[in-house]
């Protein structure tokens, strides 16, 4: 496959989205019928054996999405790895606990990191269709634990989960075949509990981002000026006073990036795959060394950048562009900048210190006389 074809394959535009209305066992329930699920990177936790995944290459995390019309609900379930919601549109009630003991509302640009080992549900409480991107930790997130009531209602609606935990019609279950049973009340008593303050601490609101200047080495160069707003982990950030907004380990890192009009991140590469959520930004992604190929990235797209390839991300528009970047691991994502950029930054008085953070050249390099 040519590099140009590979890049196009990795740019999942909204036109490439494949909506799945049969992903989970609750899709026949009255306020869940018609809800859509998407699997962009990794299989995630879909329970539909015919589900379509755009990019199957392991990234260390999975990327998907949920689309709900006003009044629709995604019912109570539990995950064993971190789940992070990035709201692109709509107003959402995010409920925690079997009986919605805790709840908060998120809107466009908000990011909510749900704790593992708690039941969660979410409802579109706005007046228009809503869309949530989701990150799930690990290449295999370990499936879903549904609340007993959801499984009971699903069976009444005609759907069960078979021995492989795939959605099956009750009428298609072969005599003697096993189906998933609800967990016992005794087992449910062992589920984790959180306070309202602990849950609110896991939200980064759109208007509460802490943007950092000089958070990437290339950003000191005017044509590559960018800012980073930390969310989860260190990840794609070289600021020595990086302040993680949501401090719990997730196994992957998430940051907001903002590019000035006409600016680009600068040529660089990393050793593991990276994912971008274009959100409301129109971008251009470039790949390659001697021969560079490019692809337009419309707003709303999901992009997988391959390990080891030189790349750049440009903002071709007249205003700032904000997007989300995710990388594997909680620690700093090692970035190799092109020699040209390293020299340009050094000429402007900036280098990377031994921790991989942007620092004044005169305090890092030794001078003897």
N, C-alpha and C positions, 0 to 999 in steps of 0.2 A: 504494500500500500504506500502510495506517495505521501510525503509529509503534508502536502496540501489536503489530501483526502483524510489523513489522520486527524488533522486539526479540525476539519469540518465535522468529522464524526464526533469529536469531543465537545463541540459547541451545540448544546441542546437548546434550540430556540423554542419559544412558545408554540410555533407551528409544528415542532417535533414532539410536543407533549402527547402522551398516550394516556387518556383518562381511563381509569379502571373503576367501574361501579360495582364490582363483585369481589373487592379485595378482602373483605372481612365478613365474619359471621353475622354481624348486626345489620347488614344492608337491606333487609326486608322490614326492619322496624319502622313504625310510622314516620318518625322525625329523622330517620337516617337513610331512607330510600332515596337514591339518586345522588348521594354524596360521592365525590370523586377522590381517588387516591392516585398518586404518581410515584414511580420508582425511577429516579434519574441515575444515581450511582449506587451500585450494590443492590442486592435483592431486598434488603430491609427486612420487614416482618410480614409481608403480604401473605395472605392465606388462600390466594387464588393461584392454582397451579398453572393457569394460562397467562399470568401477569407478564407484562412487557417491561424489561429493564433496559434503559438506553445505553448505559455503560456498565459492564460487569466487572471490569478490572478492580481488584482490591485497592482501597485507599486508606484503610484503617478506620473508616467510618462510612456510613451510608447517607445518601441525600435523597429525600423524597419530598412530597408535598400533599396537602389536603385542600380540597376546594368544597366549600359548603355554601348553599344558598341561605338567605335569612331564615332563622328559626331552626335550621338543621343542627343535629347533635352528632358528635363522635362519642360513643358511649364508654363507660368506665372500664379501663384496662390498665395493666401494669407492665413496665419494661424492666429488664435486668441491667441494661446499660443506659448511659445518659441519653436523654432526649431533649433536643433544643429546638424551640419554635422561633422562626423569624417571620414576622408578619409583613406581608407585602400589601395586603388590602383587607378591609373589613374591620369590624369591632368584634372582639371575642371575649367570652367569659371562659376563663380557664379554671376548672374546678379540681380540687385535690381531695381525695378520700372517697370511700365507698358511697357515702351519703352527701357528697359535696360539702364536707365540713368547712373547707376553706375555698375561697374564690377570689380571683382578681380579674381585671379587664385589661386587655392589651389592644393596641391599635397599630397602624402603619409605622414601620420603622422600629418597633419594639422587639426585643429579644427576650425570651423566657426560657430558662434552663430548668426543666422539671427534675426533681430528685429521682433517683432510681428507687425501686421498691416502695412506690406509693401508687395507688390508683389515681388516674387522671381522666378527665373528660373535657371536651370543649364544645362550645356552642357559638354559632354566628348570631350575635345579638344586634347586629347592625341592620341597615335597611337596604344593603346591596350585597352582591355576591362577595365572598371573602376567600382569600388565598393565603395559606401558611406554608412556608418551606419548613422542612424538618431535617435535622441531623440526628442520626442514631449512632452511638458508639460501637466500634468494632465492625469487622467484616461480617460476622455472624452475631447479631444482637440477641440471639437466644429465644426468639419467639415472643408470644404475648400471653399474659395471664388475664383472662377476662373475669369480671365480677360474676358471681354465681347468678345474679338476677339477669344479667345480659344473656348468659347462656340459656337460661330458662325461657326468656322471651324469644330468643332466636329459634329455639326448638319449636315453640308455639307458632312461629312464623314460617316454619318449614325448613330451617337450616340447622345443621350440626357440623361439628368438626370431626373428621375421621381420624384414624390412627396416625396419619402423617400430619395432622393438624391443618388439613385443607378443607375448605368449605364444601359441604356436600348436602344435597337435598335429602330430607328425611326419607322420602319415597325411594331414593336410590341406594339406601343402606342395605347391604346384603344381609340376609338372616344370619345371625351369629356374629356379625362384625361388631367391633367395638367402636364407641364414639366417646368423645371427651366428656368427662364428668366434672361438675363444678367442684371447687375446693371446699373443704369443710369449714365451719365457723371456727373451729379450734385453730386451723391453719391461718385463717384470716386475722386472728388475734396477734399474729407475729409480724404483721405488716408494719413498716415504719410510720411514725407520725411526726408532724412538723408544726411549729407555731406559725401564726400569720406573719410575724417578723422574719422568720427564716425563709418563708416562701417569697415575700416581697424582696428580700435581698438577692433573689435569683433572677431579677428582672433588670434589664438595662433599657431604660426608656429612650425614645427617640430624642427627647429634649434634654437628656441627662448624659449624653456621651461626653467623654473627656478627651478631646482631640489633642494630639501631641505633635509638635513640630520636630523635625530632624529625627524622626523615628526610624528612618531607613537611610542608609549611607547615600544613595543616589538623590535623596530628597534635598540635599544641600545645594544641588546643581539647579539653577533656575528653571530650565526646561523639563526637569524631572521632579518639580516640587510636589510633594504629597504630604498628607497627614494621616495618622493612625489613631483610631479610638479603640482601646482594648476592651474585650468582652470576656473571653474565656481562655485561660492558658496564656502563654507568651506568644508562641506561634510566629507570625510574620511581623516581627517588631524588633528593632535594634536600638530602642531607647533605653538608656541605662536606668531611668526612673520609671520604667514600665509599671503601671498600676493595674493589676488584674481586677476587673469589675466584679466578676463572679468567681470566687476563689476556690471552689471545690474542684478536685481533679475530675476530668471528663474523658481523658484518653485522646482527646483532640483539642485543637485550639481554634478560636473564632475571633476575628478582628474586623472592624470597619476600616475601609480605606477611602480616602478622598483625594481625587486628582483635580488640579486646577484645569481651567479651560485650555485645551491644546497641549496639555502636559502628558507625559508618559512615566511609568514606573522606572524605566531604565532597563537595559538588557541585563538579565540575570538567569540563573538556573538553580534548582534545588534537587536533592537526591531522591525525593519521594513525591508522589502525585499531590497536587493541590487543587482545591475546588473553589470556584468563584460563583457567587450569586449576583447577577447584574442588577437586581432590584429595579430601580427606575432609571438606570443609567444606560445610555447607548455607548458601547465601547468597541475598540478594535484590538484583537489579540494577534500577536505575531509570534511565529516559531521559526527556529532555524539559526544556523551559524553563517556559513558562506552564502547559501541561498535561503533567503527569508521569505516565508509565505505568511499571508495575513487572512483574517476572517472577521467580518463584521459581527458584533454581538448585540442583538437588539435587547432593549430593556426587558427584564423578566427572565432572561436566559440563564441556564446553568452550564458552567464550563468546567471541564476537567483538563488541567494542564499536566502533561506527562512528566515523569521523573527524568532528570538529566538533560532535558532539551533547553537550549537557550530560548528565552521568551521575553516579550515586552507586552505591556497593556497600555493602550493609549485612550485618551479622552478626546474624541474628534469634535466635540461640541463647543459652544460658546460659553457655557456655564460649568460650574463644578460638577463632578460625577462621583457619587458615593456608591460603593458596593461592598459586599461581604467576602472575605477570604478565609478558608478553612484549611488547616494542615494537620497531619497526624502527630499525635503526642502532645503532652502538656507543656513541654519545654520549648525553647527557642528553635524556630525552623532555620537551619543553617542555609544562608543565602550566599551564593557565589556571584559577585558582580563582575561584569566584563572588565578586563584590564583598562580599557579606555575610561570607564566611569570611575574606577578606583583612582586613576591618575588625576582625573578632573576634580574629584572630591579632595584629594590630597593637595592639589594646587590651590584650592579654596580654603585649606586649613583643617580638613577633617579626615580622620582615618577610623578604623575599627580597633578597639582595644582588645585585650586578651579574652574578654568575655563575649566578644562579638558585638559590642555596642558602639554607637557613634560617639566619637570623642574628639576634643581639640588635638590637632597634630602635635602642637608644641609641648603637650603634657604626656604624650605617649612616646614620641621619638626622642632619643637621647642626643644631646649635643655636647661635643667635647672641644676644648680649645687649649 
